């Protein structure tokens, strides 16, 4: 398996130095691309695109733009391409007893104070963003209860959706 890390210039340079020093045995198994995911996402054959704790940094409009960029790249990558989203999910019912102490509420407050529009979202909210960008999120493709209260959502392009703009 090979990976491609797309990062802004200043982060890509640090990542290159860190990976070369800390993980020399991985050399040749990854590529670091200087770029801006809002401008260009490289297409790779049969790719898996991973966004881990990225979506929560942005408001819905920016998320829509990013997801449309990803959908476009994935369309060029072939029908096997997948999008892995790792995010903290808010409970669907905020009034439920178990929702009252859910750690995602604290993270949501942090996102509100540190970002412009950033927020934790429910699975339904993320599903709507994905659907609007041309993805499908099969019900069975959610892996909850990962470490740090993370959930992995696996989305694919909807073959019946219009190509992203």
C-alpha positions in Angstrom: 0.0 0.0 0.0 1.2 3.5 -0.9 0.0 6.8 0.6 -0.1 10.3 -0.7 -0.1 13.2 1.8 -1.4 16.5 0.5 -0.4 19.4 2.7 0.3 23.1 2.6 3.9 24.0 1.8 5.0 24.7 5.4 3.5 21.5 6.7 4.6 19.3 3.8 8.2 20.2 4.3 8.0 19.4 8.0 6.2 16.1 7.3 8.9 15.2 4.8 11.6 15.8 7.4 9.7 14.0 10.1 8.8 10.9 8.1 12.3 10.5 6.7 13.8 10.7 10.2 11.2 8.9 12.3 10.2 6.2 9.8 13.0 5.5 7.4 11.6 2.0 6.5 8.6 3.7 5.0 10.6 5.5 2.4 9.2 4.7 -1.0 5.7 3.9 0.4 4.4 7.4 0.4 4.5 10.6 -1.6 4.2 14.1 -0.1 2.5 16.6 -2.4 2.6 20.3 -1.6 -0.9 21.6 -2.2 -4.1 23.0 -1.0 -7.0 20.5 -0.8 -9.4 23.3 -1.5 -7.7 24.0 -4.8 -6.6 20.6 -6.1 -6.8 17.0 -4.9 -4.6 14.6 -6.8 -6.3 11.6 -8.4 -4.6 8.2 -8.0 -5.8 4.9 -9.4 -7.9 2.9 -6.9 -7.3 5.4 -4.2 -8.6 5.6 -0.7 -8.9 9.2 0.4 -8.6 9.7 4.2 -9.7 12.8 6.0 -9.1 12.5 9.7 -10.4 15.3 11.9 -10.5 17.6 9.0 -14.2 18.2 8.2 -14.9 19.6 11.7 -12.5 22.5 11.1 -14.8 24.1 8.5 -18.3 25.4 8.0 -20.8 23.6 5.7 -20.0 25.8 2.7 -16.2 25.0 2.9 -17.0 21.3 3.6 -19.2 21.2 0.5 -16.4 22.7 -1.6 -13.8 20.3 -0.3 -16.1 17.3 -0.7 -16.9 18.3 -4.3 -13.1 18.5 -5.0 -12.6 15.0 -3.5 -15.5 13.7 -5.6 -14.0 15.1 -8.7 -10.6 13.5 -7.9 -12.3 10.2 -7.0 -14.2 10.2 -10.3 -10.8 10.2 -12.0 -9.4 7.5 -9.7 -11.9 4.9 -10.8 -14.9 3.1 -9.4 -13.0 1.5 -6.5 -12.1 4.9 -4.9 -13.3 5.4 -1.4 -13.4 8.3 1.1 -12.6 7.5 4.7 -13.8 10.1 7.1 -12.7 9.9 10.7 -14.6 12.3 12.9 -16.1 12.8 16.3 -19.9 12.5 15.9 -22.5 14.2 18.0 -25.4 12.1 19.2 -28.4 12.4 16.9 -30.7 13.0 19.9 -29.0 15.7 22.1 -31.7 15.1 24.8 -30.9 11.5 25.4 -29.3 10.7 28.7 -26.1 9.2 27.1 -25.8 12.3 24.9 -25.5 14.7 27.9 -21.9 13.8 28.7 -20.7 12.8 25.2 -17.2 14.2 24.7 -18.2 15.5 21.2 -20.1 18.3 22.9 -16.9 19.7 24.5 -15.1 19.4 21.2 -18.0 21.2 19.5 -17.6 24.1 21.9 -13.8 24.2 21.2 -14.4 24.2 17.4 -16.8 27.2 17.9 -14.2 29.2 19.7 -11.1 28.3 17.6 -12.5 28.2 14.0 -14.9 30.2 11.8 -17.8 27.8 11.2 -16.0 24.7 12.5 -18.2 22.2 14.3 -18.8 18.6 15.3 -21.7 17.1 13.4 -24.1 14.2 13.7 -23.9 11.3 11.3 -27.1 12.6 9.6 -25.5 16.1 9.1 -22.4 14.5 7.6 -24.5 12.2 5.4 -26.3 15.3 4.0 -23.0 17.0 3.2 -21.7 13.8 1.5 -24.9 13.2 -0.5 -25.0 16.8 -1.7 -21.4 16.4 -3.0 -22.3 13.2 -4.9 -21.4 10.5 -2.4 -23.3 7.6 -0.9 -22.8 6.5 2.6 -24.0 2.9 3.1 -25.6 2.3 6.5 -23.2 -0.6 7.2 -20.1 1.5 6.5 -19.8 3.2 9.8 -17.3 2.0 12.4 -18.1 3.6 15.8 -16.2 3.3 19.0 -12.7 3.8 17.7 -10.1 5.2 20.1 -10.7 8.7 21.2 -14.5 8.4 20.5 -13.8 8.6 16.8 -16.1 7.1 14.1 -14.9 6.0 10.7 -17.4 6.6 7.9 -16.7 5.1 4.5 -18.3 6.8 1.5 -18.2 6.1 -2.2 -19.2 8.1 -5.2 -22.9 7.7 -6.1 -22.9 6.3 -9.6 -26.3 7.9 -10.2 -25.3 11.4 -9.1 -24.4 14.2 -11.5 -20.6 14.7 -11.8 -19.3 17.3 -9.3 -18.7 20.8 -10.5 
